[in-house]
Amino acid sequence: MVRRLISRCIRWASTLLVLVALVTNWYVHQPRYWQQVQAQHLPPPLAKWAARIGNASADLTDALGLTGRDVEVAYPTALSTNMVACAGLPRRVGEPAPSDIAILRKTGFVVGYSPSLRHPLWAAYRTYPVATPAELPPRPSSFKPDPQAKRSPQHKEYTKSGYDRGHMAPNLAIASRFGKAAQLETFLTSNICPQRSGLNRGPWYELEYRISEIWPNTVGSVWVIVGAVPSPEDRRLQSGISIPTAFYQIVVSQRGERLRAFAVYMPQNIRSRAYARSTLVSIDEIERITGLDFLADLPDDVETALEATTPTRLWPTGIRGLYRLLRERFRSYD
């Protein structure tokens, strides 16, 4: 009798958990504004946990290609794999982007550095599949000022600031494809922004890992623009380095005659275990927030179609990619 009761309770609990996962999975795939409206009618703790459970479930089903929708458009012209930037470098159209952006061309990436902010406003790079990745060199022990960049900070200017030295063009993607000399360029402070550790070592790094280690094997070349959103209050470290209020990544790929893209927006105070999929926004929204124009070399109709809509998932990884992602996630949590 007791065993039957326990068995029945386990079955009911399992059924309930599956239903909760399915409902919350569906919930987080709905438009963001709809979720915000519904959350107003729920107790705050319930809305928070619905989003967390839903994003955890959706992160798995999206990776397997079972759920979610990409934003993609027809584009028969092949993107140049000789360029690190897809469809042109970001262009300033207004504030809050500063007007003193210096273009610094490095091995495998380009940086848009601002002397007034004392950090990069954006960086652009491309990843691609490699048959034999370069052995990852040992991580340098410190960051160096960039002789090409005015007012490039010293390593010690970040010390005890409460912020990580956060890469824009990432060490992993560049060093694994271009070797030691290129890696050292990613450790120039012209490529570094103040980032909270929860962001830098959490969802930001996980997205970098997908871009470097997983998606090139499933979609081919991946073009990326990463950047910082200047603080409207012009908050600065004691050393005078501006503290961004948030960061973004715009990611583009092409398969055949289809072009697809997504963008994420991550505030400084994001949870370290937040799912990157929960930060998806439209590219138009990033343009509005930053005062920059992206993908400007695309035909207007293609650019408009690609930038106006928010996808409901990150790109699938496949089973093998999902395994690698989960292994890396739990390794980084140790």
C-alpha positions as CSV (number, residue, x, y, z in Angstrom):
1,M,0.0,0.0,0.0
2,V,2.7,2.5,1.0
3,R,4.8,1.5,-2.0
4,R,1.9,2.1,-4.4
5,L,1.2,5.4,-2.8
6,I,4.9,6.5,-3.1
7,S,5.0,5.2,-6.7
8,R,1.8,7.2,-7.5
9,C,3.2,10.3,-5.9
10,I,6.4,10.0,-8.0
11,R,4.4,9.6,-11.2
12,W,2.2,12.7,-10.4
13,A,5.3,14.7,-9.4
14,S,7.0,13.7,-12.7
15,T,4.0,14.6,-14.7
16,L,3.7,17.9,-13.0
17,L,7.4,18.7,-13.6
18,V,7.0,17.9,-17.3
19,L,3.9,20.0,-17.6
20,V,5.6,22.9,-15.9
21,A,8.7,22.6,-18.2
22,L,6.4,22.5,-21.3
23,V,4.3,25.5,-20.3
24,T,7.2,27.7,-19.2
25,N,9.1,26.6,-22.3
26,W,6.2,27.9,-24.4
27,Y,6.0,31.0,-22.3
28,V,9.6,32.1,-22.9
29,H,9.3,31.7,-26.7
30,Q,6.5,34.3,-26.8
31,P,7.3,37.9,-27.7
32,R,9.1,39.8,-25.0
33,Y,6.5,42.5,-24.7
34,W,3.8,39.8,-24.2
35,Q,5.8,38.2,-21.4
36,Q,6.2,41.5,-19.7
37,V,2.4,42.1,-19.8
38,Q,1.7,38.6,-18.4
39,A,4.3,39.0,-15.7
40,Q,2.4,42.0,-14.4
41,H,-0.5,39.7,-13.6
42,L,1.6,37.2,-11.7
43,P,3.2,37.4,-8.3
44,P,6.8,38.5,-8.9
45,P,8.4,35.3,-7.5
46,L,6.2,33.2,-9.8
47,A,7.0,35.2,-12.8
48,K,10.7,35.0,-12.0
49,W,10.7,31.3,-11.6
50,A,8.6,30.7,-14.7
51,A,11.2,32.6,-16.7
52,R,14.1,30.7,-15.1
53,I,12.5,27.2,-15.6
54,G,11.4,28.1,-19.1
55,N,14.8,29.4,-20.2
56,A,16.5,26.3,-18.7
57,S,14.2,24.1,-20.6
58,A,14.3,26.2,-23.8
59,D,18.1,26.3,-23.7
60,L,18.1,22.5,-24.3
61,T,15.2,22.3,-26.8
62,D,16.5,25.2,-28.8
63,A,20.0,23.7,-29.0
64,L,18.5,20.5,-30.5
65,G,16.4,22.6,-33.0
66,L,13.1,21.4,-31.5
67,T,11.8,24.9,-30.5
68,G,12.3,28.5,-31.4
69,R,12.6,30.6,-34.5
70,D,15.6,32.2,-36.2
71,V,15.6,35.5,-38.1
72,E,16.8,34.9,-41.6
73,V,16.4,36.5,-45.0
74,A,17.2,35.6,-48.6
75,Y,20.6,36.9,-49.7
76,P,22.2,35.2,-52.8
77,T,25.4,37.2,-52.6
78,A,28.2,35.4,-50.7
79,L,29.7,37.3,-47.8
80,S,33.4,37.8,-48.1
81,T,35.4,35.6,-45.8
82,N,38.4,37.9,-46.2
83,M,36.7,40.5,-44.0
84,V,36.4,40.3,-40.2
85,A,33.3,42.5,-40.3
86,C,30.1,41.5,-42.0
87,A,28.6,44.2,-44.2
88,G,30.8,47.0,-42.9
89,L,32.1,48.3,-39.6
90,P,29.7,50.0,-37.2
91,R,29.0,53.6,-38.1
92,R,28.2,56.4,-35.6
93,V,24.9,58.1,-36.2
94,G,24.5,59.8,-32.9
95,E,24.7,59.7,-29.1
96,P,25.6,57.9,-26.8
97,A,28.4,56.8,-29.2
98,P,31.3,59.2,-28.8
99,S,32.7,60.9,-31.8
100,D,36.4,60.0,-31.2
101,I,36.4,56.4,-32.4
102,A,39.8,55.2,-33.6
103,I,39.9,52.1,-35.9
104,L,42.6,49.7,-34.8
105,R,43.2,46.8,-37.1
106,K,44.7,43.7,-35.4
107,T,45.3,40.1,-36.4
108,G,41.9,38.5,-36.8
109,F,39.9,41.4,-35.4
110,V,39.2,45.2,-35.6
111,V,38.6,47.5,-32.6
112,G,36.8,50.8,-32.5
113,Y,38.5,52.4,-29.5
114,S,37.5,55.6,-27.8
115,P,40.2,57.7,-26.0
116,S,37.6,59.6,-24.1
117,L,36.1,56.4,-22.7
118,R,39.5,54.8,-22.4
119,H,38.0,51.5,-23.6
120,P,36.8,50.1,-26.9
121,L,33.3,51.0,-28.1
122,W,33.1,47.9,-30.2
123,A,35.1,45.1,-31.8
124,A,34.5,42.9,-34.9
125,Y,35.9,39.4,-35.6
126,R,35.1,36.3,-37.5
127,T,35.3,32.6,-36.5
128,Y,35.3,29.7,-38.9
129,P,35.8,25.9,-38.8
130,V,39.3,24.7,-38.6
131,A,40.4,21.2,-39.2
132,T,43.2,21.4,-36.7
133,P,42.8,24.4,-34.3
134,A,46.0,26.0,-33.1
135,E,47.1,24.9,-29.7
136,L,45.8,27.5,-27.2
137,P,48.9,29.3,-25.9
138,P,49.2,29.9,-22.2
139,R,47.2,32.9,-21.0
140,P,49.4,36.0,-20.6
141,S,49.8,37.1,-17.0
142,S,48.9,40.8,-17.6
143,F,47.4,43.2,-20.0
144,K,49.5,45.8,-21.9
145,P,48.8,49.4,-23.1
146,D,48.3,49.6,-26.8
147,P,50.9,51.9,-28.4
148,Q,48.4,52.6,-31.2
149,A,45.7,53.8,-28.8
150,K,45.7,57.2,-27.1
151,R,45.2,57.0,-23.3
152,S,45.3,53.2,-23.4
153,P,45.1,52.1,-19.7
154,Q,47.8,50.3,-17.7
155,H,47.0,46.9,-16.3
156,K,47.1,48.2,-12.7
157,E,44.3,50.8,-13.4
158,Y,41.8,48.0,-13.1
159,T,43.3,46.5,-10.0
160,K,40.9,46.3,-7.0
161,S,38.2,48.2,-9.0
162,G,35.5,45.5,-8.5
163,Y,35.5,44.9,-12.3
164,D,37.1,42.2,-14.5
165,R,39.2,43.2,-17.5
166,G,36.7,42.0,-20.0
167,H,37.8,41.1,-23.6
168,M,35.8,42.4,-26.5
169,A,37.5,40.3,-29.2
170,P,37.9,37.1,-27.1
171,N,41.1,35.3,-26.3
172,L,39.7,31.9,-27.1
173,A,38.4,32.6,-30.6
174,I,41.4,34.6,-31.7
175,A,44.2,32.6,-30.1
176,S,42.8,29.2,-31.3
177,R,42.9,30.4,-34.9
178,F,45.8,32.9,-35.2
179,G,48.2,31.8,-32.5
180,K,50.3,33.5,-29.8
181,A,51.0,36.9,-31.5
182,A,47.3,37.4,-32.2
183,Q,46.5,36.4,-28.6
184,L,48.8,39.0,-27.2
185,E,46.9,41.6,-29.2
186,T,43.7,40.6,-27.5
187,F,45.5,41.3,-24.2
188,L,46.1,45.0,-25.2
189,T,43.9,47.3,-23.0
190,S,42.5,48.8,-26.2
191,N,40.5,45.6,-26.4
192,I,39.4,45.6,-22.7
193,C,36.3,47.0,-20.9
194,P,35.3,47.0,-17.2
195,Q,32.9,44.0,-16.8
196,R,31.3,42.6,-13.7
197,S,32.6,39.1,-13.0
198,G,29.1,37.5,-13.2
199,L,28.7,38.8,-16.7
200,N,32.3,38.2,-17.9
201,R,32.5,34.7,-16.6
202,G,28.8,33.8,-17.1
203,P,26.5,34.3,-20.0
204,W,29.0,36.5,-21.9
205,Y,31.7,33.8,-21.9
206,E,29.2,31.0,-22.7
207,L,28.1,32.9,-25.9
208,E,31.8,33.4,-26.8
209,Y,32.3,29.7,-26.4
210,R,29.4,28.9,-28.8
211,I,30.7,31.3,-31.3
212,S,34.3,30.0,-31.2
213,E,33.9,26.3,-30.5
214,I,30.4,25.1,-31.6
215,W,28.7,27.1,-34.3
216,P,31.6,27.2,-36.8
217,N,31.2,23.4,-37.0
218,T,27.4,23.7,-37.7
219,V,27.0,26.9,-39.7
220,G,30.5,27.7,-41.1
221,S,31.8,31.3,-40.8
222,V,30.4,33.4,-38.0
223,W,30.7,37.2,-38.0
224,V,30.5,39.0,-34.7
225,I,30.3,42.6,-33.5
226,V,30.6,43.0,-29.8
227,G,30.4,46.3,-28.0
228,A,29.8,48.4,-24.9
229,V,27.0,50.8,-24.1
230,P,28.4,54.0,-22.4
231,S,26.9,55.0,-19.1
232,P,24.6,58.0,-19.4
233,E,25.9,59.1,-16.0
234,D,29.5,58.8,-17.3
235,R,30.4,56.6,-14.3
236,R,34.1,55.9,-14.1
237,L,36.7,53.9,-12.2
238,Q,38.9,55.8,-9.9
239,S,41.5,55.6,-12.7
240,G,39.2,57.4,-15.1
241,I,38.1,54.5,-17.2
242,S,34.5,54.8,-18.2
243,I,32.2,52.0,-16.9
244,P,29.7,50.7,-19.5
245,T,26.2,50.2,-18.4
246,A,25.7,47.1,-20.6
247,F,27.2,45.1,-23.5
248,Y,25.9,43.5,-26.7
249,Q,26.8,41.0,-29.3
250,I,25.5,40.9,-32.9
251,V,26.1,37.5,-34.6
252,V,25.7,36.8,-38.3
253,S,26.1,33.7,-40.5
254,Q,25.2,32.6,-44.0
255,R,24.2,29.2,-45.3
256,G,23.6,29.0,-49.0
257,E,21.5,31.9,-50.0
258,R,20.1,32.5,-46.5
259,L,21.5,35.2,-44.1
260,R,20.6,35.0,-40.5
261,A,21.5,37.0,-37.4
262,F,20.6,37.6,-33.8
263,A,21.6,40.2,-31.1
264,V,21.9,40.0,-27.3
265,Y,21.9,42.8,-24.8
266,M,23.5,42.0,-21.4
267,P,23.5,44.5,-18.5
268,Q,26.4,44.7,-16.1
269,N,24.4,43.3,-13.2
270,I,23.2,40.1,-15.1
271,R,23.1,36.9,-13.1
272,S,26.2,34.7,-13.6
273,R,23.9,31.7,-14.4
274,A,21.5,33.6,-16.6
275,Y,20.8,32.0,-20.0
276,A,22.1,34.0,-23.0
277,R,18.8,33.3,-24.8
278,S,17.0,35.4,-22.2
279,T,18.9,38.5,-23.5
280,L,17.8,38.3,-27.1
281,V,16.8,41.6,-28.7
282,S,16.5,43.0,-32.2
283,I,19.4,44.6,-33.9
284,D,17.3,47.7,-34.3
285,E,17.0,47.9,-30.5
286,I,20.8,47.7,-30.2
287,E,21.1,50.5,-32.8
288,R,18.7,52.7,-30.9
289,I,20.5,52.1,-27.6
290,T,24.0,52.7,-28.9
291,G,23.7,55.4,-31.6
292,L,25.5,53.1,-34.1
293,D,24.4,51.7,-37.5
294,F,25.2,48.0,-38.1
295,L,25.3,45.9,-41.3
296,A,25.1,49.2,-43.3
297,D,26.6,47.7,-46.5
298,L,23.7,45.3,-46.9
299,P,20.9,46.3,-49.3
300,D,18.3,48.3,-47.4
301,D,15.5,45.8,-47.8
302,V,17.8,43.0,-46.5
303,E,19.1,45.1,-43.6
304,T,15.6,46.1,-42.6
305,A,14.3,42.5,-42.6
306,L,17.2,41.2,-40.7
307,E,17.3,43.9,-38.0
308,A,13.7,44.5,-37.2
309,T,12.7,41.2,-35.7
310,T,13.8,39.4,-32.5
311,P,14.5,35.7,-32.8
312,T,13.1,33.4,-30.1
313,R,16.2,31.2,-29.8
314,L,20.0,31.1,-30.2
315,W,21.1,28.9,-33.1
316,P,20.9,25.2,-32.6
317,T,24.1,23.3,-31.6
318,G,23.1,19.7,-32.3
319,I,23.6,16.9,-29.8
320,R,27.4,17.0,-29.9
321,G,27.5,20.7,-29.5
322,L,25.0,20.6,-26.6
323,Y,27.2,18.0,-24.9
324,R,30.2,20.2,-25.2
325,L,28.3,23.2,-24.1
326,L,27.0,21.5,-20.9
327,R,30.4,20.1,-20.2
328,E,32.0,23.6,-20.4
329,R,29.1,25.1,-18.4
330,F,29.6,22.8,-15.5
331,R,33.4,23.1,-15.7
332,S,33.1,26.8,-15.4
333,Y,30.8,26.5,-12.4
334,D,33.3,24.4,-10.4
